[in-house]
Amino acid sequence: VTGSHTYYATGVFTVTVTVTDDDGDAGTASFDVTVSAPPISFLGATHASAKGVTSLTVAAPAAQAGDVLIASIDVSGTPTISAPAGWTLIRATASATSLTKATYWHLVGPGDPATYDWTFSASSATTAIILAYAGVDGSAPIAAHSGQGNGSSGQIAAPSVTTTGAGQVLVGLFTI
């Protein structure tokens, strides 16, 4: 006798199996099954850039419903950046008046578009990247974040960040 069940949540679950033979005799056994989250895996990335624009379209990387996307949008100057519907701002950092970096996350749904459009309140040079990850907790995909702006240097000194649990992935997004 074989059987299977797919679990859609992590945790410890009690499984009870009852088998009945042709004579009507039955036997029952119970045991605990521990379901762990799959490891986080990088799926791929897409990017786009343009000069003197008030919007930028970026293709969606290959992902499926339940995966998490992270977008980094870098714009010259300090225009207001408007994200597509369904994107949540993680952090926006302006480096004086020379550069604005905004980072967002998005939980992929079953009807997500093939492209995403960001708009800007002023014509700017801009570049964007979208990263796709599987195995991320879609209810709380960002455990910690940090950032800083430094418009007067061509060197990067990454600020520290401490993860809060096992199996997490650290993503660094930098602009010069």
N, C-alpha and C positions, 0 to 999 in steps of 0.2 A: 504494500500500500504506500503510495506517495501522495504528497500534497504540497501546496505552496501558498504563501500569503505575502503581499507586498505591504510594507510599512511606510507611511508617508510622514512620520514624525520620529524623532529620536526619543529614547527612554528605555525603561525596562518594562516588558510586557509579559504577563503570565499567559502561557499557551496551554490549553487543555485539549487533549486528544482522546476521543472515545472510539474504540473499534468493536464492532459486533460481528461474530462469525455466523455461519449458516445455521447453527443450532440455536441462535438467539443469545448466546453467552457474550457478555460485554466486558471490556476492560478499559479503565480510564487511567491516564497519567497526565500530570501537570508539570511544567517546567518553565523557568524564566528565560526570556530571550532579550538580550541587550542590543538595541539598535543604535549605532553610532552614526554621526554625520559623515558623509563622504569627504575626502580631502578636498580642499579648495584647489581648483586647477585653472590656469590661464588658457582661454580659448582662442584669443586673437585680438587684433586691433585694427582700427581704420583711422585715417587722418585727412585733414583738408586745411588749406590756407589760402588767403587772398589779401590783396591790398586795396585800400580805399573802398571798403564795403560797409553796408549797414546790416548785412545778414550773412550767415555762413551755413551751408548745408554739408552735413557729414553723413556718409553712409553708415548704416548700422553694421557692426561686426557680426559674424555668424554666432548666433545664440538662440536659445529656445526659452519658452516660458519657464520662469523660475530662476533663470540666470540673472546675474547682476552686472550692470554696465557702470563704468566710471568714466566721466568726461572731464577733460581739462581744457578750458578755453582761455587763451591768452590774447589780449587785445592791447594795442598801443593806446596810450592815454588813459583816461578814466571814464569812459562811457558806461552807462548802465547796460548790463548784460541781461537779456531776457531768455530764459531757457524754454525748451519745448514742454508741453504739458506732460506731467508725470515725472519730471526730474526734480530732485531735492538738492538744494544747495548744501554742500559740506562746509565750504570755506571760500571766502573772497578776500584777496589781499591786493592792495594797491601799493605800488612802489613810487611814492611821491606822485608825479604827474606823468611818468613815462610808461608805465605798464600796469595792467590789471590782470590778475589770474583768478579765475573762478573754477572751482571743482565741484562736480555734481555726481549723484548716483541715481540709478534708475533700475527698478525691478522689471524685467522683461515680462510682458503679458502675451497672451495668445494672438492678439491682433496688432502687435506693434508694427510701426511703419518700417520701410526699407531705408529711410533717411530721417535725420533729425535736423531741424532748423533753429539756430540761435540768432537772435537779433540784437542790434546795438543802437544806442541812442545817438551815436555820432559815427560818421564815416571813419573807419580805422583799418589798419593792417591787423590781421588776426590769424591765429593758427589754432587748431583743435585736434585732439586725439580722443578716441573712445576705446576703452579697454573692456573686454568681456571676460567674466569669470563664472565658473560653475562651482557648486558646492558651498556657496555663501549663504549665510542665514539672511533671507530676504526681509525678515522683520526688523533686523538690526544689523545691517551690513557694515557699518562703520563703527569700530570700537574706540578709536582715538584718532586725532588728527592734529597737525601742527603746521606752521608756515611762517614765512617772513618775507618782506620785500626789501630789496636793496638795489635801487636804480642807479647807483653810482659805481658799481663794480662789475667786472666780468668774471668774477669768481663766485662759486656757490659754497656756502657753509650751511649744510642742512641742520635745521633745528632738531632737537631730540624728540622722540615720541616713544611711549612705552605701550606695548600691546597688553591686553587684559586677560588673555586666555590662551590655552593650547591650540595649536592648529591654525593660527591666524597668519595672514600674509601681509607683509609690509609693502606698500606701493609708494614709490617716490616719483613726484612729478615736478620737473624743474624747467625754468625758462631763463635764458640770458638774452 
